[in-house]
Each structure stands twice: as structure tokens, then as C-alpha cells.
Amino acid sequence: MRLHKVVNRIYEGVTYYRWVVSLPPKRVRELGWVNGQELEAVVRGSSLWIQPALHPLPARRERAASPLEEELRRKTLGRR
């Protein structure tokens, strides 16, 4: 595991950073976590505990495409 400091953005000459913890794939599989899963972090003393969110955000639902959108998609994909 490793902690990385990554540039998030540069705004008006000020550089803003974020921190990323990289986990080995083996550990992610052992935990049963999946890509995009909501996690929460809890600080206990000098330790950081990461766990699945108790109240994850609801999954995005795809809305049904209108007939016009479907036709445009068919025409666009047919050009490839």
C-alpha cells in the first residue's frame, strides 16, 4: 500500500492537492469491494479505518431513451 499526493487542480496560481491510497488488487478482492463503491473513512486515534458506506448513494438509474435519441444513436453507430 502506498500514499500518493496528487495535484487536484490549479486555480488562480494556487495548487490544490488530494491524497490517494493505492490498494493491492488482492486486498480489494479479499474485502469484496468493487470499483465505484462508496466508502467512508473514520479516524480513530492515529489510525484511519476505511469501510463500506453505511448509507451508500442510490445507484443512477438510466432513463429510457426517446425515439429521437434512439434514432440518432443508430445513425451515429452505423457510421463507424
PyMOL Python script that loads the backbone (N, CA, C, O; Angstrom):
from pymol import cmd

cmd.read_pdbstr("""\
ATOM      1  N   MET A   1       0.847  -1.174   0.000  1.00  0.00           N
ATOM      2  CA  MET A   1       0.000   0.000   0.000  1.00  0.00           C
ATOM      3  C   MET A   1       0.888   1.230   0.000  1.00  0.00           C
ATOM      4  O   MET A   1       1.999   1.232   0.530  1.00  0.00           O
ATOM      5  N   ARG A   2       0.356   2.272  -0.614  1.00  0.00           N
ATOM      6  CA  ARG A   2       1.147   3.481  -0.704  1.00  0.00           C
ATOM      7  C   ARG A   2       0.235   4.698  -0.682  1.00  0.00           C
ATOM      8  O   ARG A   2      -0.891   4.647  -1.177  1.00  0.00           O
ATOM      9  N   LEU A   3       0.723   5.793  -0.107  1.00  0.00           N
ATOM     10  CA  LEU A   3       0.012   7.066  -0.072  1.00  0.00           C
ATOM     11  C   LEU A   3       0.618   7.976  -1.127  1.00  0.00           C
ATOM     12  O   LEU A   3       1.836   8.154  -1.168  1.00  0.00           O
ATOM     13  N   HIS A   4      -0.225   8.558  -1.988  1.00  0.00           N
ATOM     14  CA  HIS A   4       0.240   9.428  -3.064  1.00  0.00           C
ATOM     15  C   HIS A   4      -0.363  10.817  -2.920  1.00  0.00           C
ATOM     16  O   HIS A   4      -1.539  10.961  -2.585  1.00  0.00           O
ATOM     17  N   LYS A   5       0.441  11.830  -3.173  1.00  0.00           N
ATOM     18  CA  LYS A   5      -0.029  13.210  -3.227  1.00  0.00           C
ATOM     19  C   LYS A   5      -0.189  13.567  -4.697  1.00  0.00           C
ATOM     20  O   LYS A   5       0.769  13.501  -5.466  1.00  0.00           O
ATOM     21  N   VAL A   6      -1.412  13.949  -5.089  1.00  0.00           N
ATOM     22  CA  VAL A   6      -1.734  14.182  -6.490  1.00  0.00           C
ATOM     23  C   VAL A   6      -2.288  15.593  -6.649  1.00  0.00           C
ATOM     24  O   VAL A   6      -3.077  16.056  -5.825  1.00  0.00           O
ATOM     25  N   VAL A   7      -1.867  16.278  -7.722  1.00  0.00           N
ATOM     26  CA  VAL A   7      -2.406  17.609  -7.991  1.00  0.00           C
ATOM     27  C   VAL A   7      -3.869  17.452  -8.383  1.00  0.00           C
ATOM     28  O   VAL A   7      -4.195  16.713  -9.312  1.00  0.00           O
ATOM     29  N   ASN A   8      -4.742  18.147  -7.673  1.00  0.00           N
ATOM     30  CA  ASN A   8      -6.171  18.113  -7.947  1.00  0.00           C
ATOM     31  C   ASN A   8      -6.534  19.171  -8.981  1.00  0.00           C
ATOM     32  O   ASN A   8      -7.226  18.884  -9.958  1.00  0.00           O
ATOM     33  N   ARG A   9      -6.063  20.392  -8.759  1.00  0.00           N
ATOM     34  CA  ARG A   9      -6.304  21.483  -9.695  1.00  0.00           C
ATOM     35  C   ARG A   9      -5.395  22.640  -9.356  1.00  0.00           C
ATOM     36  O   ARG A   9      -4.852  22.720  -8.255  1.00  0.00           O
ATOM     37  N   ILE A  10      -5.235  23.539 -10.314  1.00  0.00           N
ATOM     38  CA  ILE A  10      -4.502  24.784 -10.089  1.00  0.00           C
ATOM     39  C   ILE A  10      -5.475  25.903 -10.412  1.00  0.00           C
ATOM     40  O   ILE A  10      -5.972  26.007 -11.534  1.00  0.00           O
ATOM     41  N   TYR A  11      -5.740  26.735  -9.423  1.00  0.00           N
ATOM     42  CA  TYR A  11      -6.720  27.807  -9.582  1.00  0.00           C
ATOM     43  C   TYR A  11      -6.114  29.108  -9.104  1.00  0.00           C
ATOM     44  O   TYR A  11      -5.678  29.222  -7.959  1.00  0.00           O
ATOM     45  N   GLU A  12      -6.092  30.082  -9.989  1.00  0.00           N
ATOM     46  CA  GLU A  12      -5.550  31.406  -9.683  1.00  0.00           C
ATOM     47  C   GLU A  12      -4.161  31.309  -9.063  1.00  0.00           C
ATOM     48  O   GLU A  12      -3.855  31.994  -8.087  1.00  0.00           O
ATOM     49  N   GLY A  13      -3.333  30.459  -9.634  1.00  0.00           N
ATOM     50  CA  GLY A  13      -1.952  30.328  -9.187  1.00  0.00           C
ATOM     51  C   GLY A  13      -1.747  29.499  -7.930  1.00  0.00           C
ATOM     52  O   GLY A  13      -0.613  29.338  -7.479  1.00  0.00           O
ATOM     53  N   VAL A  14      -2.822  28.969  -7.355  1.00  0.00           N
ATOM     54  CA  VAL A  14      -2.722  28.144  -6.150  1.00  0.00           C
ATOM     55  C   VAL A  14      -2.930  26.683  -6.547  1.00  0.00           C
ATOM     56  O   VAL A  14      -3.903  26.354  -7.224  1.00  0.00           O
ATOM     57  N   THR A  15      -2.022  25.815  -6.129  1.00  0.00           N
ATOM     58  CA  THR A  15      -2.124  24.391  -6.424  1.00  0.00           C
ATOM     59  C   THR A  15      -2.836  23.683  -5.280  1.00  0.00           C
ATOM     60  O   THR A  15      -2.459  23.813  -4.115  1.00  0.00           O
ATOM     61  N   TYR A  16      -3.872  22.931  -5.635  1.00  0.00           N
ATOM     62  CA  TYR A  16      -4.632  22.173  -4.659  1.00  0.00           C
ATOM     63  C   TYR A  16      -4.324  20.689  -4.860  1.00  0.00           C
ATOM     64  O   TYR A  16      -4.277  20.203  -5.990  1.00  0.00           O
ATOM     65  N   TYR A  17      -4.115  19.979  -3.755  1.00  0.00           N
ATOM     66  CA  TYR A  17      -3.741  18.572  -3.810  1.00  0.00           C
ATOM     67  C   TYR A  17      -4.839  17.706  -3.206  1.00  0.00           C
ATOM     68  O   TYR A  17      -5.694  18.186  -2.463  1.00  0.00           O
ATOM     69  N   ARG A  18      -4.796  16.436  -3.538  1.00  0.00           N
ATOM     70  CA  ARG A  18      -5.619  15.425  -2.878  1.00  0.00           C
ATOM     71  C   ARG A  18      -4.703  14.246  -2.598  1.00  0.00           C
ATOM     72  O   ARG A  18      -3.632  14.126  -3.192  1.00  0.00           O
ATOM     73  N   TRP A  19      -5.123  13.395  -1.709  1.00  0.00           N
ATOM     74  CA  TRP A  19      -4.316  12.243  -1.333  1.00  0.00           C
ATOM     75  C   TRP A  19      -5.021  10.980  -1.784  1.00  0.00           C
ATOM     76  O   TRP A  19      -6.239  10.859  -1.650  1.00  0.00           O
ATOM     77  N   VAL A  20      -4.253  10.034  -2.323  1.00  0.00           N
ATOM     78  CA  VAL A  20      -4.803   8.786  -2.840  1.00  0.00           C
ATOM     79  C   VAL A  20      -4.062   7.629  -2.179  1.00  0.00           C
ATOM     80  O   VAL A  20      -2.832   7.623  -2.118  1.00  0.00           O
ATOM     81  N   VAL A  21      -4.810   6.660  -1.689  1.00  0.00           N
ATOM     82  CA  VAL A  21      -4.221   5.440  -1.132  1.00  0.00           C
ATOM     83  C   VAL A  21      -4.436   4.345  -2.168  1.00  0.00           C
ATOM     84  O   VAL A  21      -5.569   4.065  -2.560  1.00  0.00           O
ATOM     85  N   SER A  22      -3.346   3.726  -2.610  1.00  0.00           N
ATOM     86  CA  SER A  22      -3.479   2.628  -3.575  1.00  0.00           C
ATOM     87  C   SER A  22      -3.465   1.309  -2.823  1.00  0.00           C
ATOM     88  O   SER A  22      -2.607   1.069  -1.974  1.00  0.00           O
ATOM     89  N   LEU A  23      -4.431   0.460  -3.148  1.00  0.00           N
ATOM     90  CA  LEU A  23      -4.566  -0.844  -2.502  1.00  0.00           C
ATOM     91  C   LEU A  23      -4.233  -1.940  -3.505  1.00  0.00           C
ATOM     92  O   LEU A  23      -4.603  -1.837  -4.674  1.00  0.00           O
ATOM     93  N   PRO A  24      -3.551  -2.972  -3.073  1.00  0.00           N
ATOM     94  CA  PRO A  24      -3.287  -4.094  -3.974  1.00  0.00           C
ATOM     95  C   PRO A  24      -4.601  -4.782  -4.364  1.00  0.00           C
ATOM     96  O   PRO A  24      -5.505  -4.901  -3.538  1.00  0.00           O
ATOM     97  N   PRO A  25      -4.710  -5.233  -5.614  1.00  0.00           N
ATOM     98  CA  PRO A  25      -5.933  -5.912  -6.060  1.00  0.00           C
ATOM     99  C   PRO A  25      -6.327  -7.089  -5.161  1.00  0.00           C
ATOM    100  O   PRO A  25      -7.513  -7.343  -4.948  1.00  0.00           O
ATOM    101  N   LYS A  26      -5.331  -7.800  -4.640  1.00  0.00           N
ATOM    102  CA  LYS A  26      -5.625  -8.942  -3.769  1.00  0.00           C
ATOM    103  C   LYS A  26      -6.433  -8.503  -2.547  1.00  0.00           C
ATOM    104  O   LYS A  26      -7.385  -9.177  -2.155  1.00  0.00           O
ATOM    105  N   ARG A  27      -6.056  -7.378  -1.950  1.00  0.00           N
ATOM    106  CA  ARG A  27      -6.769  -6.891  -0.760  1.00  0.00           C
ATOM    107  C   ARG A  27      -8.197  -6.461  -1.111  1.00  0.00           C
ATOM    108  O   ARG A  27      -9.131  -6.705  -0.346  1.00  0.00           O
ATOM    109  N   VAL A  28      -8.356  -5.829  -2.257  1.00  0.00           N
ATOM    110  CA  VAL A  28      -9.687  -5.384  -2.679  1.00  0.00           C
ATOM    111  C   VAL A  28     -10.589  -6.601  -2.893  1.00  0.00           C
ATOM    112  O   VAL A  28     -11.749  -6.596  -2.482  1.00  0.00           O
ATOM    113  N   ARG A  29     -10.057  -7.639  -3.533  1.00  0.00           N
ATOM    114  CA  ARG A  29     -10.828  -8.869  -3.727  1.00  0.00           C
ATOM    115  C   ARG A  29     -11.178  -9.512  -2.393  1.00  0.00           C
ATOM    116  O   ARG A  29     -12.306  -9.967  -2.206  1.00  0.00           O
ATOM    117  N   GLU A  30     -10.223  -9.555  -1.459  1.00  0.00           N
ATOM    118  CA  GLU A  30     -10.477 -10.151  -0.135  1.00  0.00           C
ATOM    119  C   GLU A  30     -11.613  -9.430   0.580  1.00  0.00           C
ATOM    120  O   GLU A  30     -12.416 -10.052   1.276  1.00  0.00           O
ATOM    121  N   LEU A  31     -11.673  -8.114   0.400  1.00  0.00           N
ATOM    122  CA  LEU A  31     -12.707  -7.314   1.050  1.00  0.00           C
ATOM    123  C   LEU A  31     -14.050  -7.403   0.328  1.00  0.00           C
ATOM    124  O   LEU A  31     -15.090  -7.070   0.895  1.00  0.00           O
ATOM    125  N   GLY A  32     -14.020  -7.853  -0.921  1.00  0.00           N
ATOM    126  CA  GLY A  32     -15.254  -7.926  -1.696  1.00  0.00           C
ATOM    127  C   GLY A  32     -15.704  -6.570  -2.206  1.00  0.00           C
ATOM    128  O   GLY A  32     -16.871  -6.390  -2.556  1.00  0.00           O
ATOM    129  N   TRP A  33     -14.774  -5.603  -2.250  1.00  0.00           N
ATOM    130  CA  TRP A  33     -15.104  -4.268  -2.738  1.00  0.00           C
ATOM    131  C   TRP A  33     -15.113  -4.266  -4.252  1.00  0.00           C
ATOM    132  O   TRP A  33     -14.452  -5.086  -4.889  1.00  0.00           O
ATOM    133  N   VAL A  34     -15.876  -3.329  -4.834  1.00  0.00           N
ATOM    134  CA  VAL A  34     -15.953  -3.200  -6.287  1.00  0.00           C
ATOM    135  C   VAL A  34     -15.669  -1.767  -6.699  1.00  0.00           C
ATOM    136  O   VAL A  34     -15.806  -0.839  -5.902  1.00  0.00           O
ATOM    137  N   ASN A  35     -15.275  -1.600  -7.940  1.00  0.00           N
ATOM    138  CA  ASN A  35     -14.972  -0.282  -8.481  1.00  0.00           C
ATOM    139  C   ASN A  35     -16.183   0.643  -8.342  1.00  0.00           C
ATOM    140  O   ASN A  35     -17.300   0.263  -8.691  1.00  0.00           O
ATOM    141  N   GLY A  36     -15.960   1.840  -7.839  1.00  0.00           N
ATOM    142  CA  GLY A  36     -17.029   2.819  -7.696  1.00  0.00           C
ATOM    143  C   GLY A  36     -17.834   2.701  -6.418  1.00  0.00           C
ATOM    144  O   GLY A  36     -18.740   3.502  -6.188  1.00  0.00           O
ATOM    145  N   GLN A  37     -17.527   1.733  -5.590  1.00  0.00           N
ATOM    146  CA  GLN A  37     -18.265   1.531  -4.343  1.00  0.00           C
ATOM    147  C   GLN A  37     -18.041   2.717  -3.416  1.00  0.00           C
ATOM    148  O   GLN A  37     -16.927   3.231  -3.312  1.00  0.00           O
ATOM    149  N   GLU A  38     -19.101   3.147  -2.746  1.00  0.00           N
ATOM    150  CA  GLU A  38     -18.998   4.236  -1.779  1.00  0.00           C
ATOM    151  C   GLU A  38     -18.333   3.712  -0.506  1.00  0.00           C
ATOM    152  O   GLU A  38     -18.720   2.675   0.032  1.00  0.00           O
ATOM    153  N   LEU A  39     -17.329   4.449  -0.038  1.00  0.00           N
ATOM    154  CA  LEU A  39     -16.616   4.094   1.192  1.00  0.00           C
ATOM    155  C   LEU A  39     -16.670   5.275   2.135  1.00  0.00           C
ATOM    156  O   LEU A  39     -16.873   6.411   1.707  1.00  0.00           O
ATOM    157  N   GLU A  40     -16.490   5.012   3.406  1.00  0.00           N
ATOM    158  CA  GLU A  40     -16.377   6.091   4.379  1.00  0.00           C
ATOM    159  C   GLU A  40     -15.125   5.875   5.204  1.00  0.00           C
ATOM    160  O   GLU A  40     -14.681   4.744   5.401  1.00  0.00           O
ATOM    161  N   ALA A  41     -14.566   6.959   5.680  1.00  0.00           N
ATOM    162  CA  ALA A  41     -13.334   6.898   6.468  1.00  0.00           C
ATOM    163  C   ALA A  41     -13.614   7.417   7.868  1.00  0.00           C
ATOM    164  O   ALA A  41     -14.322   8.408   8.045  1.00  0.00           O
ATOM    165  N   VAL A  42     -13.053   6.739   8.858  1.00  0.00           N
ATOM    166  CA  VAL A  42     -13.209   7.121  10.259  1.00  0.00           C
ATOM    167  C   VAL A  42     -11.816   7.208  10.871  1.00  0.00           C
ATOM    168  O   VAL A  42     -11.015   6.283  10.732  1.00  0.00           O
ATOM    169  N   VAL A  43     -11.527   8.311  11.543  1.00  0.00           N
ATOM    170  CA  VAL A  43     -10.242   8.466  12.231  1.00  0.00           C
ATOM    171  C   VAL A  43     -10.429   8.028  13.672  1.00  0.00           C
ATOM    172  O   VAL A  43     -11.298   8.532  14.383  1.00  0.00           O
ATOM    173  N   ARG A  44      -9.597   7.078  14.093  1.00  0.00           N
ATOM    174  CA  ARG A  44      -9.612   6.586  15.482  1.00  0.00           C
ATOM    175  C   ARG A  44      -8.200   6.707  16.010  1.00  0.00           C
ATOM    176  O   ARG A  44      -7.332   5.897  15.684  1.00  0.00           O
ATOM    177  N   GLY A  45      -7.976   7.713  16.818  1.00  0.00           N
ATOM    178  CA  GLY A  45      -6.622   7.976  17.308  1.00  0.00           C
ATOM    179  C   GLY A  45      -5.747   8.390  16.145  1.00  0.00           C
ATOM    180  O   GLY A  45      -6.051   9.365  15.457  1.00  0.00           O
ATOM    181  N   SER A  46      -4.667   7.664  15.914  1.00  0.00           N
ATOM    182  CA  SER A  46      -3.786   7.975  14.786  1.00  0.00           C
ATOM    183  C   SER A  46      -3.980   6.986  13.637  1.00  0.00           C
ATOM    184  O   SER A  46      -3.117   6.859  12.769  1.00  0.00           O
ATOM    185  N   SER A  47      -5.128   6.280  13.636  1.00  0.00           N
ATOM    186  CA  SER A  47      -5.414   5.297  12.586  1.00  0.00           C
ATOM    187  C   SER A  47      -6.590   5.756  11.729  1.00  0.00           C
ATOM    188  O   SER A  47      -7.478   6.474  12.189  1.00  0.00           O
ATOM    189  N   LEU A  48      -6.569   5.329  10.491  1.00  0.00           N
ATOM    190  CA  LEU A  48      -7.663   5.602   9.570  1.00  0.00           C
ATOM    191  C   LEU A  48      -8.329   4.287   9.223  1.00  0.00           C
ATOM    192  O   LEU A  48      -7.674   3.370   8.728  1.00  0.00           O
ATOM    193  N   TRP A  49      -9.621   4.185   9.478  1.00  0.00           N
ATOM    194  CA  TRP A  49     -10.393   2.988   9.177  1.00  0.00           C
ATOM    195  C   TRP A  49     -11.268   3.298   7.972  1.00  0.00           C
ATOM    196  O   TRP A  49     -12.028   4.267   7.977  1.00  0.00           O
ATOM    197  N   ILE A  50     -11.157   2.472   6.942  1.00  0.00           N
ATOM    198  CA  ILE A  50     -11.966   2.642   5.743  1.00  0.00           C
ATOM    199  C   ILE A  50     -12.922   1.466   5.666  1.00  0.00           C
ATOM    200  O   ILE A  50     -12.518   0.310   5.791  1.00  0.00           O
ATOM    201  N   GLN A  51     -14.199   1.776   5.459  1.00  0.00           N
ATOM    202  CA  GLN A  51     -15.212   0.728   5.430  1.00  0.00           C
ATOM    203  C   GLN A  51     -16.289   1.099   4.414  1.00  0.00           C
ATOM    204  O   GLN A  51     -16.411   2.265   4.039  1.00  0.00           O
ATOM    205  N   PRO A  52     -17.065   0.123   3.972  1.00  0.00           N
ATOM    206  CA  PRO A  52     -18.165   0.452   3.064  1.00  0.00           C
ATOM    207  C   PRO A  52     -19.105   1.456   3.730  1.00  0.00           C
ATOM    208  O   PRO A  52     -19.342   1.389   4.936  1.00  0.00           O
ATOM    209  N   ALA A  53     -19.630   2.370   2.951  1.00  0.00           N
ATOM    210  CA  ALA A  53     -20.535   3.392   3.484  1.00  0.00           C
ATOM    211  C   ALA A  53     -21.790   2.719   4.034  1.00  0.00           C
ATOM    212  O   ALA A  53     -22.325   1.786   3.435  1.00  0.00           O
ATOM    213  N   LEU A  54     -22.242   3.204   5.171  1.00  0.00           N
ATOM    214  CA  LEU A  54     -23.448   2.649   5.776  1.00  0.00           C
ATOM    215  C   LEU A  54     -24.678   3.030   4.966  1.00  0.00           C
ATOM    216  O   LEU A  54     -25.633   2.258   4.875  1.00  0.00           O
ATOM    217  N   HIS A  55     -24.654   4.209   4.383  1.00  0.00           N
ATOM    218  CA  HIS A  55     -25.771   4.700   3.580  1.00  0.00           C
ATOM    219  C   HIS A  55     -25.236   5.086   2.208  1.00  0.00           C
ATOM    220  O   HIS A  55     -25.040   6.268   1.924  1.00  0.00           O
ATOM    221  N   PRO A  56     -24.999   4.090   1.354  1.00  0.00           N
ATOM    222  CA  PRO A  56     -24.452   4.410   0.032  1.00  0.00           C
ATOM    223  C   PRO A  56     -25.428   5.237  -0.791  1.00  0.00           C
ATOM    224  O   PRO A  56     -26.641   5.174  -0.592  1.00  0.00           O
ATOM    225  N   LEU A  57     -24.881   6.013  -1.716  1.00  0.00           N
ATOM    226  CA  LEU A  57     -25.728   6.785  -2.611  1.00  0.00           C
ATOM    227  C   LEU A  57     -26.524   5.837  -3.489  1.00  0.00           C
ATOM    228  O   LEU A  57     -26.015   4.791  -3.893  1.00  0.00           O
ATOM    229  N   PRO A  58     -27.760   6.187  -3.787  1.00  0.00           N
ATOM    230  CA  PRO A  58     -28.531   5.298  -4.657  1.00  0.00           C
ATOM    231  C   PRO A  58     -27.891   5.218  -6.036  1.00  0.00           C
ATOM    232  O   PRO A  58     -27.318   6.191  -6.527  1.00  0.00           O
ATOM    233  N   ALA A  59     -27.997   4.056  -6.648  1.00  0.00           N
ATOM    234  CA  ALA A  59     -27.415   3.863  -7.978  1.00  0.00           C
ATOM    235  C   ALA A  59     -28.160   4.736  -8.978  1.00  0.00           C
ATOM    236  O   ALA A  59     -29.369   4.945  -8.876  1.00  0.00           O
ATOM    237  N   ARG A  60     -27.394   5.244  -9.956  1.00  0.00           N
ATOM    238  CA  ARG A  60     -28.019   6.034 -11.007  1.00  0.00           C
ATOM    239  C   ARG A  60     -28.874   5.132 -11.867  1.00  0.00           C
ATOM    240  O   ARG A  60     -28.445   4.056 -12.282  1.00  0.00           O
ATOM    241  N   ARG A  61     -30.077   5.578 -12.126  1.00  0.00           N
ATOM    242  CA  ARG A  61     -30.956   4.814 -12.996  1.00  0.00           C
ATOM    243  C   ARG A  61     -30.910   5.426 -14.384  1.00  0.00           C
ATOM    244  O   ARG A  61     -30.994   6.642 -14.557  1.00  0.00           O
ATOM    245  N   GLU A  62     -30.776   4.566 -15.343  1.00  0.00           N
ATOM    246  CA  GLU A  62     -30.805   5.032 -16.724  1.00  0.00           C
ATOM    247  C   GLU A  62     -32.250   5.325 -17.088  1.00  0.00           C
ATOM    248  O   GLU A  62     -33.146   4.518 -16.844  1.00  0.00           O
ATOM    249  N   ARG A  63     -32.458   6.491 -17.674  1.00  0.00           N
ATOM    250  CA  ARG A  63     -33.807   6.789 -18.139  1.00  0.00           C
ATOM    251  C   ARG A  63     -33.968   6.206 -19.533  1.00  0.00           C
ATOM    252  O   ARG A  63     -32.995   6.026 -20.265  1.00  0.00           O
ATOM    253  N   ALA A  64     -35.182   5.921 -19.875  1.00  0.00           N
ATOM    254  CA  ALA A  64     -35.443   5.373 -21.201  1.00  0.00           C
ATOM    255  C   ALA A  64     -35.167   6.446 -22.249  1.00  0.00           C
ATOM    256  O   ALA A  64     -35.575   7.598 -22.098  1.00  0.00           O
ATOM    257  N   ALA A  65     -34.476   6.057 -23.301  1.00  0.00           N
ATOM    258  CA  ALA A  65     -34.162   6.993 -24.371  1.00  0.00           C
ATOM    259  C   ALA A  65     -35.413   7.256 -25.194  1.00  0.00           C
ATOM    260  O   ALA A  65     -36.234   6.365 -25.410  1.00  0.00           O
ATOM    261  N   SER A  66     -35.541   8.500 -25.648  1.00  0.00           N
ATOM    262  CA  SER A  66     -36.672   8.843 -26.507  1.00  0.00           C
ATOM    263  C   SER A  66     -36.451   8.226 -27.881  1.00  0.00           C
ATOM    264  O   SER A  66     -35.322   7.882 -28.232  1.00  0.00           O
ATOM    265  N   PRO A  67     -37.516   8.083 -28.659  1.00  0.00           N
ATOM    266  CA  PRO A  67     -37.353   7.531 -30.018  1.00  0.00           C
ATOM    267  C   PRO A  67     -36.362   8.348 -30.852  1.00  0.00           C
ATOM    268  O   PRO A  67     -35.625   7.780 -31.659  1.00  0.00           O
ATOM    269  N   LEU A  68     -36.334   9.666 -30.669  1.00  0.00           N
ATOM    270  CA  LEU A  68     -35.404  10.516 -31.412  1.00  0.00           C
ATOM    271  C   LEU A  68     -33.956  10.209 -31.024  1.00  0.00           C
ATOM    272  O   LEU A  68     -33.079  10.137 -31.885  1.00  0.00           O
ATOM    273  N   GLU A  69     -33.713  10.026 -29.715  1.00  0.00           N
ATOM    274  CA  GLU A  69     -32.369   9.670 -29.252  1.00  0.00           C
ATOM    275  C   GLU A  69     -31.942   8.310 -29.787  1.00  0.00           C
ATOM    276  O   GLU A  69     -30.787   8.131 -30.176  1.00  0.00           O
ATOM    277  N   GLU A  70     -32.861   7.352 -29.810  1.00  0.00           N
ATOM    278  CA  GLU A  70     -32.548   6.026 -30.336  1.00  0.00           C
ATOM    279  C   GLU A  70     -32.188   6.089 -31.812  1.00  0.00           C
ATOM    280  O   GLU A  70     -31.246   5.433 -32.256  1.00  0.00           O
ATOM    281  N   GLU A  71     -32.938   6.878 -32.567  1.00  0.00           N
ATOM    282  CA  GLU A  71     -32.656   7.014 -33.996  1.00  0.00           C
ATOM    283  C   GLU A  71     -31.289   7.651 -34.219  1.00  0.00           C
ATOM    284  O   GLU A  71     -30.527   7.197 -35.073  1.00  0.00           O
ATOM    285  N   LEU A  72     -30.976   8.689 -33.466  1.00  0.00           N
ATOM    286  CA  LEU A  72     -29.681   9.355 -33.575  1.00  0.00           C
ATOM    287  C   LEU A  72     -28.552   8.394 -33.215  1.00  0.00           C
ATOM    288  O   LEU A  72     -27.518   8.373 -33.883  1.00  0.00           O
ATOM    289  N   ARG A  73     -28.744   7.604 -32.166  1.00  0.00           N
ATOM    290  CA  ARG A  73     -27.731   6.631 -31.751  1.00  0.00           C
ATOM    291  C   ARG A  73     -27.491   5.596 -32.845  1.00  0.00           C
ATOM    292  O   ARG A  73     -26.345   5.253 -33.138  1.00  0.00           O
ATOM    293  N   ARG A  74     -28.578   5.096 -33.454  1.00  0.00           N
ATOM    294  CA  ARG A  74     -28.436   4.117 -34.544  1.00  0.00           C
ATOM    295  C   ARG A  74     -27.685   4.708 -35.724  1.00  0.00           C
ATOM    296  O   ARG A  74     -26.821   4.052 -36.306  1.00  0.00           O
ATOM    297  N   LYS A  75     -28.013   5.956 -36.081  1.00  0.00           N
ATOM    298  CA  LYS A  75     -27.351   6.594 -37.217  1.00  0.00           C
ATOM    299  C   LYS A  75     -25.884   6.842 -36.916  1.00  0.00           C
ATOM    300  O   LYS A  75     -25.030   6.632 -37.778  1.00  0.00           O
ATOM    301  N   THR A  76     -25.583   7.283 -35.709  1.00  0.00           N
ATOM    302  CA  THR A  76     -24.200   7.580 -35.323  1.00  0.00           C
ATOM    303  C   THR A  76     -23.369   6.306 -35.282  1.00  0.00           C
ATOM    304  O   THR A  76     -22.256   6.277 -35.807  1.00  0.00           O
ATOM    305  N   LEU A  77     -23.897   5.249 -34.664  1.00  0.00           N
ATOM    306  CA  LEU A  77     -23.164   3.990 -34.566  1.00  0.00           C
ATOM    307  C   LEU A  77     -23.020   3.319 -35.917  1.00  0.00           C
ATOM    308  O   LEU A  77     -22.064   2.578 -36.144  1.00  0.00           O
ATOM    309  N   GLY A  78     -23.965   3.573 -36.823  1.00  0.00           N
ATOM    310  CA  GLY A  78     -23.896   2.967 -38.154  1.00  0.00           C
ATOM    311  C   GLY A  78     -22.777   3.538 -39.002  1.00  0.00           C
ATOM    312  O   GLY A  78     -22.367   2.904 -39.974  1.00  0.00           O
ATOM    313  N   ARG A  79     -22.266   4.725 -38.662  1.00  0.00           N
ATOM    314  CA  ARG A  79     -21.207   5.367 -39.429  1.00  0.00           C
ATOM    315  C   ARG A  79     -19.837   4.782 -39.150  1.00  0.00           C
ATOM    316  O   ARG A  79     -18.915   4.973 -39.943  1.00  0.00           O
ATOM    317  N   ARG A  80     -19.685   4.087 -38.063  1.00  0.00           N
ATOM    318  CA  ARG A  80     -18.365   3.594 -37.665  1.00  0.00           C
ATOM    319  C   ARG A  80     -17.899   2.440 -38.471  1.00  0.00           C
ATOM    320  O   ARG A  80     -16.804   1.928 -38.240  1.00  0.00           O
TER     321      ARG A  80
END
""", "prot")
cmd.dss("prot")
cmd.show_as("cartoon", "prot")
cmd.util.cbc("prot")
cmd.orient("prot")
